[in-house]
Amino acid sequence: MMRLTTKQTTLLVLALLIAATPFFFPSAFYFRVGSLLFVNGVAVLGIVILTGFAGQISLGHAGFAGIGAYASALAPAHLGLHPAFAAVLGAVLSAMIAYVVGRPILRLKGYYLAVASLGFGILVSMVLSNEAWLTGGPDGVAVADLGLRQALKKVGLELSAPQFWYFFCGLCLLIGAWLALNLYDSPTGRALRALHGSEIAASTVGVDVPRLKLQAFVISAVYASASGSLLALQNKFITPDVAGYMHSIELVTMAVLGGAGSVLGAILGAGILTLLPQVLTVFAEYEQVMLGLVMMLVMIFLREGLLPSLLRQFTGRGA
């Protein structure tokens, strides 16, 4: 009997969860929550590549999500592009900006890199909030309909809006996870993990450290941009909050909580931080306190992240 590889097992588990979970949904609201989980998961995969693989910290990735979101909103309105092409344009624009911004800031390390990336995210958020003539300012801007659900309806596949976005975002997450896992197993992925262990040791064996750090930063920016585009297209409306400082912190926290070095673990972290506020509403004004307490306990007792720590405890090896 053929034994599945770690990559195949991860993708199979993820696909089964996406396909089977809707059978347990009591209402359409849970399709909405699920699609939001998948959108966050796409962004967190970028953090896995940057932080989990390459060992670099960014606190400004919500800025790239904002670029993707507003590209999906503004390009159809001002350039006449289809929303799908607008999302691609946002990803290309994010990659270009990441390349330009990443060259100087990735020379920094540790806290300095985190603060520099944070400054970039805040700058993007300020531009989106203040340039009201273009972005609508704090009030936000409407986003054109993707049109794919209507196209599916014409061929006999009729889905409600929450159902469509659940499965579409789930498919995007599955593709993103497949790409991240392929990168992990590639020579570039092995070089990134060597970089994570020690930049000096990696450079002594011929790894081009600045180039690889920049590649990881650009790839992670594209993931963040894609998540922003998905959020904008799903909501059909977007505000500068998507590029806010707290969103960047949430993305990093999701990755670290589930396990930044594990694709499936980081998605688990995105699921927990997406679902937990829904569960903790019963605590009313103590919701944020309970959420913080859960995160503190995980970080104290499960330092590698939730999934890798549990796997190590029960199987003797990490995720």
N, C-alpha and C positions, 0 to 999 in steps of 0.2 A: 504494500500500500504506500502510495506516494505521500511523503511528509511535506506539509505546507511550510513555506519559509515565513519568517517574521513579517515581512512585507505583505505577503499574501494573507496571512492570518489577520493582520491589522485591517486591511481593506475589506476582507470578508466580514469581520465583526462590525465594522462601520456600516457597510452596506445592509447587513441584516437588521441593525438597529434602526437605520433610516426607513427601511421598508416595513418592518414589523410594528414599530411603535404606534403608528396611527390607528391600529386596531384597538388600542386601549384609550384613545382620546374620547372623553365624554362630550366634548363640544368643539366647535370650530376655533375657539379661542386658543386651544392648545396647538393647533397648526401654526398660529401666529407666533406663539412662544417658541415652537420648534424651529421655525424659519429664522427667528432672531438668534437662536442658539447657533445655527449653522453659519449665519453671517459673522458672528463673533468668532466662530471657529476658523473661518477663512483668514481673518486678520491675525489670530493667534498662531496659525501655522507660519506666518511670516516671522513672528517673534521666536518661534522654535528654531528657524533657520539662522536668525541673527544671533540670538542669545544661547539657545541650546546647542547648536552646532558650532558656531564661530566664537562664542563667548563674549560678544559685544552687547552693551546695554544701550537701549534707546528709550527715552521717555517722551518722544515726540511723534510716534508713529500715527497718532490720530490725525496729525497734519496731512499725511498722505491719504488717509481715509476721507478727509475733507476735500482734498483735490479730486479724488475719484468721484465723490458724491456730487460736487458742484460741476464737474465736467459733464456728468450725465444729465444734469439739470440745464446747464447753460448752452452747451453745444447744440442740442436740438432746437432751442429757442432762437439762438443768434446765428448759427451756421447751417441750420437745416439738416443736421445729421440725424440718422436713425439713433434711438437711444442705445442700441447695442454697440454701434460704432463709436458713440460718444463715450461709452464705458471703456472701450479699447483705447480711445484717445486719452482718457484720464490715466489709464495704466502707463501708456507711453510717456505722458507728461510727468507722471510721478517718478518713473525710472530716470528720466533726464534730470529732473530736479535732485533726485537722490544721488545721482552721479556727481553733479556739480557741488552739492552741499557736502556729500560724503568725503570727498577728497581732502578737504581741510580738517573736518571735525573728527574723522577716523584716525588722525594722527594723535589724538588725545586718548587717554586711558582712564578707566575707573570712573570716579565721580565727575571728572572734567568732561568726559564723553557724554555722560548722562545729562549733565547740565546744558551742554551745547545742543544736544538733540532736543531737550526740553524747550530751549529758546526758539528753535526752529518751529516746533509745534505751536507755541504761543504766538509766534509771528503769523503763521497761517491763519490761526483762529482770529487774530485781530484784523487781518485783511478781510476775511469773510464777513466779520461783524461790521466793519467801518465803511467798506465800499458798497453802500446800500444801492447806489445807482446801477450796479451790476448784479450783486448777490442778493438784494432784498434786505440786507442788514440782519439784525437780530430776529426780524419777523420771518425770515426764510424765503424760500422760493418754491414754486410748483415744479414738478418733474413730469415729463411726458410719459405716457403709457408705453410699455415695452412692446405690446401687441402680440406677443407669442401665445398667450392664452387664447386669444381669438383665432389665431392660426390653427391651434390644436383643436378648437371647437369645430372648425370647418372640416377636419378629417375624422370627426366622430369622437374625439376624446374631450369630454366636457368636464372641467374641474372648476370648483369655486375658487375665488381669488386666494383665500388662505391655503387651500390644498395645493394650488399651482405653485405658490411661492415656497411652500414647505418642500415639495419635491425638487423644484428647480434649484433652490439654495442648497438642498441636500446633495444634489448632483454636483454642484460647483464645489462643495466641501470635499466630496469624494475625489474629484479630479485634482483638487489642490493637495490632498493627502497623498495621492498617487505620485504627483510630481515631487513632493517633499521627500517621500520614501525613496524614490529613484535617485534623488540628489544625495541622500544619506549613503546609499550603496555605491555611488560613483567615486572615481578617483578624486574629484573635487570635494565630495563630502568627506572623504577620509582626510584630505588635507585640511578642511575646515575643523574637523575634530582634533587634529594635531595642533592646530592653531589655538583651539580652546584650551588644550592642556598646557601649552607653553609657547608663546610667540618666539622666544629665543631658540628653543629646541627645534621648532618647526622651520625657522629660517636657516638653521645650520644644516638641515637635510635637503635644502633646495626649495622650500615652499616660498612662493612670492607672497609674503604676508600682506603688504598694502593692497595688492590686487585682489586677493581673496576676501579681505575684509570689505572692500568696496563692492565686490560681487554680491556678498551676503546682504549688504545694506540695500542694494538696488533690488534684489529679488524680494526681500521682505517688504520693501516699499510698494512693489507691484501687488503683493498679496493684500496689503492694507488698502490700496486704491480699489482693488476688486471688491473688498468688503464694503467700502463706502458706496460704491456704485450699486451694489445689490441692495443696500439699505435704502438708498434714495429711490431706486426704481420700485421697490416693494411698497414704500410708504407714499410714493407719488408726491412727496414733499420733503424738504430738507432744511435744516437750520444750522448755524455755525456750531452748535453743540457737538456735532459729529467730530469736529476737529479740536474739541476742548481738552484741557489738561487732564481732567478726570477720566476721560475716555482712554487716553494713553496709559494712565495708571491702571485702569481696569484691564486693559489688554495684557500688560506685563504681569499683573497679579494672576490673571487666568492661567497664563503659561506656567508661572512658577508654582501655583497651587497644584495643578495637575501633574507637573513634571516637565520642565522646559526642554529637556533632552529627549522627550518621547512624544511622537506625533499623536498617538492615541491618548496619552496622558494629558497633553495640553488641550485637546478637544474635550476631555473629561472636565478639566478645569474651567473651560468656557461654559460647559453645561452646568456645572455647579453654581458659578457666579451669575448665570442667566436665570436659573431656576430658583436658587435660594431666596432671592427677594420675594418671589411669588409665594413661597412656602412660609416665609417669616412675617408675612402681613398680619398674621394672627397676633403678633406681639406689638402691633401698632407702633407707638413712638419708640419702642425698644428695638425696632427692626435693625437699624444700623449697628447698634451695640452687639446684638446677637451675631450679625454677619461678621463683624470684626473679631469677635471671640472665636468663632469657628475657624477663621483664617489664621489667627494666632496659634491655636492648638495644632493645626496642621503643620505650620511652619516650625513649631517647637519639636513635635514628636515625629514628623515625617519630612525631614529636611530635603530629601531628594525630590519631593513632590508626592502627591497622593498615590498615583498608579505605580511608579517605580518602587516606592517604599513598600507598598502592599505586595507587589510581585516578588520583591526580594525576600520579604518575610515568609511568604507561603511557598515559594519555589526555589529560593536560594539564589536567584539572579534578577537583574533589573529588567525594565521594559525595553 
